[in-house]
Each structure stands twice: as structure tokens, then as C-alpha cells.
Amino acid sequence: MDAQAFLLQLESNTLPAAEFNHRAHLLAAWSYRQFYPAREAAARCARALSRYAMAQGAAEKYHHTLTMASLTLVYDRLDSMPECLGNWQDFVAANPDLLDGLPALLRQHYSEHKLNDDIARRAFVEPDLAPLPMSCLLH
């Protein structure tokens, strides 16, 4: 499925819940970046993921800080490898740690205590261990 078709299913809440795993979250981040500058892509992706979770009756699963932090990591990688912007398979092949080790990458920036705070679920909170590569959202 191409990026546009995937986003259409996500935004219309027709993407089967069984297909919305971690890889699909990353595909959403990558897909939005195909069509929008990073800051707008991040906002649209976060909104779509939140709405999708609500439509699936799982609003409590959406975590805004995790979403935004993950988006900054994905978009930072895309900034450093623009050749992967147009090819999902190339991006995945070049970034296996985003697929298999994103929680560990996030733990470099956030303590468990910070991420488990209820405020972090509802709004973005700054990392307490190391800064995120926020410059990627300036494009």
C-alpha cells in the first residue's frame, strides 16, 4: 500500500486495528513526512493517531509525549538520509533500531518516571535525560 492510501485508511478509521502495530506507527510518521514539512507532519500524525485510538475505543493507549518524541527521532533520521524520504523499504532497512529498539532509544531521553506521568500522556513533556533532536521540526 502506498503512503497516501495508508494515510487515507488511518484518517478514515478504516485501517483494521489488527494491522496497526509498531511498524504501522512508523509508517504513519514516514508517510506524513512525504507530504508535509516536518512540523506540520508531526502535528497531523499526532492528531491522526489520537483520533484513530479514540475511534478504536482505545483512547487511553495514545501517549502524546511518546508520539512526539518518536516523531522527532524518525524525522531526524529522515533529515540525515534524504534518500530514504521517498522509499519506505529503504528507510526501514537503514533504520532497524527504530523498528526493533525504539523504546530503548526513547529511554536515552526519558526516565520511566517522566514517561509514566499522566501529564506526559496528554501533553508533550521535555525529556529529563538528554535532549531530543528537535531541530528536525524546524524544516
C-alpha atoms as one frame of an Amber mdcrd trajectory, in Angstrom:
protein
   0.000   0.000   0.000   1.368   3.424  -0.844   1.718   6.255   1.680  -1.354
   8.156   0.520  -3.631   5.083   0.641  -2.305   4.167   4.078  -2.990   7.655
   5.447  -6.479   7.620   3.946  -7.270   4.407   5.822  -5.744   5.772   9.030
  -7.591   9.084   8.860 -10.911   7.498   7.925 -10.517   4.946  10.754 -10.880
   2.074   8.291  -7.435   0.623   8.939  -8.051  -2.688  10.727  -6.929  -2.488
  14.346  -5.102  -5.801  13.969  -2.860  -4.164  11.358  -1.988  -1.151  13.495
   1.209  -2.312  15.152   4.519  -0.555  15.837   5.562  -0.823  12.181   2.312
   0.899  11.158   3.003   3.707  13.640   6.372   4.275  11.973   4.772   4.048
   8.545   2.337   6.770   9.588   5.212   9.019  10.696   7.137   8.373   7.488
   4.037   8.777   5.296   3.041  12.153   6.704   6.582  13.374   6.114   6.170
  12.532   2.413   3.566  15.251   2.027   4.315  17.883   4.675   7.195  19.752
   6.277   8.316  18.047   9.489   6.483  20.304  11.948   3.180  20.001  10.093
   3.721  16.278   9.505   4.239  15.752  13.239   1.085  17.663  14.138  -1.004
  15.810  11.553   0.409  12.434  12.557  -0.211  13.002  16.275  -3.773  14.136
  15.577  -4.472  11.135  13.316  -3.053   8.653  15.830  -5.058  10.165  18.661
  -8.275  10.123  16.651  -7.634   6.576  15.461  -7.121   5.404  19.061 -10.389
   7.075  20.072 -12.256   5.530  17.144 -10.960   2.109  18.160 -12.193   2.622
  21.732  -8.617   2.776  22.983  -8.079   6.471  23.679  -6.079   5.577  26.792
  -3.422   3.946  24.592  -2.469   7.234  22.952   0.553   8.819  24.647   1.363
  12.274  23.334   4.936  12.530  24.625   5.870   9.111  23.257   4.314  10.045
  19.934   6.072  13.374  19.596   9.423  12.048  20.829   9.203   9.161  18.367
   8.363  11.547  15.551  11.421  13.668  16.300  13.629  10.576  16.136  12.098
   9.466  12.829  12.250  12.934  11.279  15.823  13.458  12.470  16.796  10.244
  10.671  14.993  11.386   7.534  16.846  14.702   7.648  20.140  12.847   7.784
  19.192  10.409   4.999  17.052  12.291   2.486  17.440   9.437   0.031  15.082
   7.427   2.282  12.340  10.032   2.202  10.786   8.579  -0.913  11.180   4.873
  -0.178   9.679   3.215   2.907  11.588  -0.054   2.419  14.910   1.801   2.172
  14.070   3.753   5.322  13.215   0.598   7.282  16.340  -1.189   6.031  18.538
   1.749   7.050  16.906   2.137  10.494  16.218  -1.281  12.014  16.685   0.182
  15.503  13.548   2.291  15.032  11.577  -0.890  14.388  13.167  -3.130  16.982
  14.570  -0.764  19.572  12.523   2.422  19.744  11.756   2.012  23.469  15.492
   1.801  24.196  16.128   4.886  22.058  13.435   6.783  23.953  14.905   5.687
  27.306  18.068   7.560  26.330  15.987  10.735  26.574  13.317   9.963  29.186
  13.252   8.254  32.544  10.440   5.792  33.202   9.142   8.146  35.892   8.830
  11.017  33.426   7.059   8.920  30.779   4.707   7.274  33.258   3.427  10.635
  34.462  -0.177  11.214  33.409   0.691  14.678  32.111   3.090  13.082  29.580
   0.190  11.075  28.158  -1.874  14.165  27.472   0.753  16.777  26.531   4.341
  16.868  25.382   6.873  16.993  28.194  10.541  17.739  27.709  12.985  14.875
  28.213  14.769  14.670  31.536  17.861  12.662  30.498  19.036  14.004  27.117
  17.576  16.481  24.627  15.685  15.269  21.593  16.855  16.301  18.125  14.173
  18.988  17.880  15.941  20.839  15.056  14.337  18.365  12.651  10.982  20.039
  13.343  12.252  23.402  12.137  12.005  22.410   8.469
